[in-house]
Amino acid sequence: MTSIGANPGMVDWNLAVATATRLVRPGPEVSRDEARAVVAELRRHAKSAEEHVRGFTRMGTEETHDTPLLVVDRPGWVRANVAGFRELLKPLLEKMQERRGSGPGNAVLGAVGGKVTGVELGMLLSFLSSRVLGQYETFAPATRELPAGANGGGRLLLVAPNIVHVERELDVQPHDFRLWVTLHEETHRTQFTAVPWLRDHIEGEIQSFLAETDVDPMTVLERIREAAQSLAGGRPDAEEDEGGRSLVELVQTPAQREVLGRITAVMSLLEGHADYVMDGVGPEVVPSVEEIREKFQQRRARGASRLDMALRKLLGLDAKLRQYRDGERFVRAVVDECGMDGFNRVWTSPNTLPTKSEIAKPADWIARVHRKPEA
């Protein structure tokens, strides 16, 4: 395995990968020939999905799709995401390292803390690695293991064992399910390749969020302790709606809440748009799409074990499910009112992205972006 960084610093990234790889659940049993066939089929579906998505969304050209497709296993997904996290969190971790200082005692504490954080991150990634079907990863720098587009784009990841696991769990037609999944993920690749400013905009918002992070260790620990007590119902003075928030939402400053509102809006747009496209293209090219959609929605709604549901709440994954629903309703309402070309004005600039309130009230976005100039 390629080393992700010689100096672990605040986070031991190599230990995060090693921990996740050690703890990750084994994938479904498939023979070597079956595995090769799955990989080959996913590649074929991604190519055909690219054409379907471009035609339906009227976004991008063949030349803009210069980002590679990587069909990976669970450890491969972990390595890609650790590389992305390391790049994205670099400014924050450097600031925390400077705040801590470079004395001998601090160096020892830093090494121990980095290992603890690496283990914790690895545990979370091992949990997530068996649940993600695909992802457009855009932040990790290009390497031989993680090639990227010539214009600084990312790469499309399809997690083969998870796709096979879910298609078996749902008892659906494998070929149809694999194409259906690639339609969703291919939409994300189209979003980022056809809208050149989107990646930098999202990274800028995330960096704004991280820049507001209180880097005093004692304050952060206290925030986490309060968050855990609130989630467990142990804070009698907690606001009524606070018990439903995730740990990520609770550890925030007021300025972060503003940034998070903008990030939530754009992520709702991206996820909802992908779901809308998947459902729009699906009936023409996926014969059993209605059965797949119904079973997949039921799976999303019921979750898995109590532990799984608790972790979803803690990590804010239940908020991600709301993003699919709210975003899809926004896209559908705008397309119904303005057509696909009218909806595509959303990609004009950061100023035409919907706000969090506009996601809930599409008419407000239409009025703002499509309003007629005064005579």
N, C-alpha and C positions, 0 to 999 in steps of 0.2 A: 504494500500500500504506500502511495506517495505521501510523504510528510506534508502536512498542511501548514506547519510553521515551526521553526526551530525553537523559538522562545514562546512558551505558552502564555506568559503575561497574566492578565486577569482571567482568562479562560484557557484551559488546556484543550485546544481544539482536537489534537490527536487523541486525547483520552475520550473526548466526546464521541468521536467516530468509533473508537475501539469499544466503548461501553455500549453504544447503540447496536453495533454489529454483533456483539456478544449476546445481547438481550433480545434482538429482533426475533419475532416468531418465524418458524420455517414456513415457506410458502406451500401451496397445494402440491400434491405429488403428481409429477408429470415425467414422462420419459424424455430422454435427450432429443429424440426425433420430434416429440410433441412440442417441446420447448422451442426448437428451431422453427417449427411450423407456426407457432404463435407469434414469434418475433417477425417472421416474414410476412404474416398476414397483417399485423399491426402496421408495418411499414407500407404495405399496399394500401391499407385503409387510410392512412395519414395522407398519402398522395392524392387519393380520390377525394377525401374530405377537404383538402386544400382547395380543389376546384369548386366543389359544391359551396363551400363557405364564401369564397370570393364572389361567385355568381349571385348568391342570395343576399349578401351584405352590400355588394357593390363597393367593396373596399379592397385596395391594394392591387398589385399586378404580380405576375409570375416573378418579375425581377425583384420585388420587395421581399419575397419569401426566401431570404438567403440564410436563414438560421437552421442549424442542423436538428435532426430528429434523433433522439437517443432512447432506445428501448432498454430499460434498466431493471435490475432486481432491487430488492429492498435496501441492501447495503449501498448499492449505487445511488439510490435516491438520497440516502443519508449523507454520503460524501458530497454530493452536489449541493445539498442545502447547507451543510456546514461551511463549505467554501463561500456560499452566498452570504450566510450570516457573518462570517469573519470579515468579509469586505464591507458589508453594510454597517456593522457595529464598530469598525475600526476607529472612527473619530471619537465615539463615546468612550471606548475602552482606553484610548490614549489619554483622554482627559481625566479619567478616573485614576489611571496610573500616575499621572503627574500630581494629582491631588493627594495620593497616598504617600508619595515621596520615595526616595531610593536608599534609605538607611538599611543596615543589616537586618534589623528586626522586621522592617516592612517587607524586605525581600523574601524572608521566610514566610511571613503571613501571606504574601502575594502568591507564592508557589503553592502553599496549602489551599488557599482560597481558589486559585485557578483550577486545581485538581477537583475540588468539591463542585465547582460550577461546571466543569467539564463532565463529571459524572451525572449531574442533574440534567444538563442539556442532552446528554446521551440517552438518559432514561425517557425523556419526553420525545425525542426523535424516534426511539424504538417503538413507542406507542403509535406515533403518527405514521410511521413508515409502512405499516400494514393496512392503512386506511386510504391512502392517497392513490387514486387511479392514474392521474396524470397532472402535469404542472408545466407552465411556461416559466422557467427559471431564468431570471434576467440579470442578477447582480454579481454572480461569481465571475471572476476574471477568466479569460480564455486560457486553457491549458490543453495538453494532448488528450487528457482524459475527459475534459469538458470543453470541446470546441465551441466557438461562437460564430455568429454571422460576421461577414466582412465589414459591415458598417457598425460594429459595436453592439450588435443585438445579443440575445441570449440563446437558449436552446430549449426545445420542446422535449420533455421527459414523459414517457409512457411506462408505467410500472407494471410489467407483464404479469408477475404472480398475483398481484392484487386484482387485476382485471379478470384473470381466470378464476380466482377465488369467488368474486362477486357473481360472475355469470353462473357458476355452479350453485352458489347459495340461492340465487333467485330462480334457478332452473329455467333459464331463457336460452334462446337460440344463440350459440356462441358467436357466429359470424356477424349476426345482426347487432349484438351487444357491443362487440369490438368496434364496429363502424360507428355506432351511436356515441360511444365514449370519445372516439377520435374527433367527431364533429364538434363536441364541446371544447376539447383541448385545442383543436386547430383554430377555433374562433379566437382563443386567447393569443395564439401566435399571430393571427391576422391583425388583431388589435394593436399589438406592439410593433409589428413590422410596417403596417400601413400608416401608423400615427407616430412619426419619428420623435416627437417631443414627449410622448407619454412616459417612457421609462425615466427620463431625467426629472420629470415633474413628480412622479411618485417617489423617487429617491429623495428629491428635495423635501417633500412633505415628511417623509420618515425621518430625515436628518433634523428637520425642524422640531419634530416630536422628541427625538433623542436629546437635542440640545437643551430642552427644557427639563431634562431629567435631573433630579436632585442627586448629586454624586456623593453626598455625605453618607457613608456606610450605615451609621446608626439611624439616620432618618429613613433610609430605604428599608432597613430591617423592621423599624417600627411600622412603616406603611404596610409591609407584607404581613406583619403580625395582626394588624387591625383588619386587613383584608381577609385573612384566614378566619378570624373570629366572626367577622360579619357573614362570610359564606356558611359558617357552621351554625349561625343563629345565636352566637354567644355574646353579641353586643346589644344590651337592652336599649341603648340610646341610638341605635342605628335607624336611619330613615327607612320608611316603609319600603321604598323601591330599591334600596341599596342591596338587599339580600339577593336580588336577581342579577347583580352585576358580576362580571368575571374579575379575576385577579388583575388582569391587564388593565381593565377599566378603572379599578379602584386606586391603583398606584399611579396617580396623575396629579399634575398641577392644573390650575384653571386654564393656563395657556395651552397645555397639552390637550385639554378637552376640545378646544377650538380646532386644533390641528386634527385630532382624531375624528371630529365630525366631518372634515373634508376628506380624510382618508376613507372613512366608512362610506361616504357617498360615492367616491370613485370605484371602490371595490364592489359596492352593490351594483353599480352600472356595468362593470366588467363581467361579474358573475351572472347577472340577470340577462345581459346581452348574449352570453354564451348559451344559457339555457333557452332563450328565445330562438336563437339560430338553430340549436340542436332540434328543437321541436318543429321549427319551420321547415327545415330540410328533411327531417326524419321520415315523414309519411311518404315521400317520393322515393327514397333510397333504402329505407329500413322496413321491410315488410311487417315485422312484429313489433313496431315501435310503440303501439298503444299498450301492449302487454308489458314491455320493458319499462315504459314510463310509470305505469301504475305500480308495478312491483318495486321499482327503485324509489319512488316517492314514499311508499310504505316503509321501506327499509330506512330511509332518512328520518322519518317521523318517529319510529319506535326506538332507534338507537340499538344498543346491545345490552350488556350487563349493567348493574347498578354502578359498578366501578367505572365502566365506560362512560356512563351518563355523568357521573361526578367529575371525571376528567374533562369531559366536553365543556361542562359549566366552568371549571377552573381555568381552562385554556381559552375560553371565549368561542369555542367552536359552535355553540348554539347560536351565537350572533351571526356566524357565517351562514348558517341555514336560513336565517332571516334575510340575509343579503341576497340569496338566490331568489326568494319569494318576492321581496320588495323591488329588487332590481328588474326582475322579469315583468312585473306589473307595470313599472315605469316604461320600459322599452315598448311593451305591447300597446300601452295607451298612446304613446307618442307616435308610433308607426301607424296606428289606426287613424290618428288625427292628421298627421303630416306626411305620411308615406315614408318609405325607407330613405329617400334622399333628404327629406326634412329631418328625420331622426339623425342622419349622419352629420348634421351641423354640430352635433355634440362633440365631434372630434376636431373642430376648427382650432381651438386653443384652450388653455386651462380656464379661461373666462367663460367658455360655453359648456363646461362640465356642470352637471346638476349639483346643487347643494343638497345637504342631508334632508332639509325640509321639502325640496323640490322632488326628491325621490318619492316621497310620500304623496306629493301633490303635483303630478306631471303637468297639469294645466298651468301651474305657476311658471314652470320652465318654458313651456310653449309661449306663454305671454311675454316672458323676458327675452327669449332668444329669437322668436319669430314676430315680435311686435313690429307693426308697420311704422316707418319713420313719420314723424309729425310733418304735416304740410307747412 
